[in-house]
């Protein structure tokens, strides 16, 4: 898996729709919930082709963001874990 920096695009992700007006960056839980909604919409088959493409692109953006957040959390946990004796 490439490092988070090389995947790019996720930092500073903002909510869309009803939450967009609040002017704050999205957190992991919000991104995950939106991604789950997108997956449900795509799996339902109800979106026309143009909307499905837009949903897919937004889903890719959210996926990258979530991976970056998880990579960051893992790095923090590893930094806090005591090193094992050699």
N, C-alpha and C positions, 0 to 999 in steps of 0.2 A: 504494500500500500504506500503511495507516495506521501511525503510529509504534507501537513495541512497547508503550508504556505504555497506549495506547488499546485494544489487543487484550486486555490483562489476562489474569489467571488462571494464567499459567505459573510465576511466581516461587515458589520454595520447593516445587516439585513433588517428591513422594516416590515411591519405587518401590512397586509393589504385588507381591503374591505372595511368592515365596521371599526376595526382597531387602528386603521391607518391615520386617523385624525389626531391621535394622541401624541404624535411626534416623538416617540421613543423607539429604541431598538428592540427587536424581538429577542426573547430568551429561548432556551432550548425547548421548554415545555410548550410554548406557543408555536414554535416551528414544527414540533412533532405533531401537535394536534392539527395544524393546517395541512401537513403532509398526509396525515391519516384521512382527512376529509377529501383531499385531492385523489388519493388512491380509491376511495369509495366511489367518487364521481366517475373516475375512469373505468373502474370495474363494472359500474352499472350500465355502461354503454349508452348513456343518455346524452352525452355531449356530442355536438356536431364536430366535424374534423378540425375546424379552426379553433374552437374552444378546447378540444382535446389536446391540440398542439400547445396552446398557451398553458393549459394545466400541466402538461408534461414538463415544459420549460420551468415553470414555477416549482414543480416538484423536484427537479434536478437542483435548482438553486437551494431549496430547503434541505435537501439531502446533503449537499456539500456543507451547508451551515451546521447541520447536526453533527456531521463527522468531525468538523473542526472543533466544535464544542466538546465532543467526547474525547478527542485527541488532547485538547487542552486540560481537561479534567484528569485524564490518565497521567499526563505529565506532572501535574500538581501532586497527585497521589504518590507517584513514584518518587518525587522529590522529598516528600514527607516520610516515606517509608525508611526505617533505619537500614543502613547497609549491613549486609551479612558479613560476618568475619571470614577471612580467606583461609 
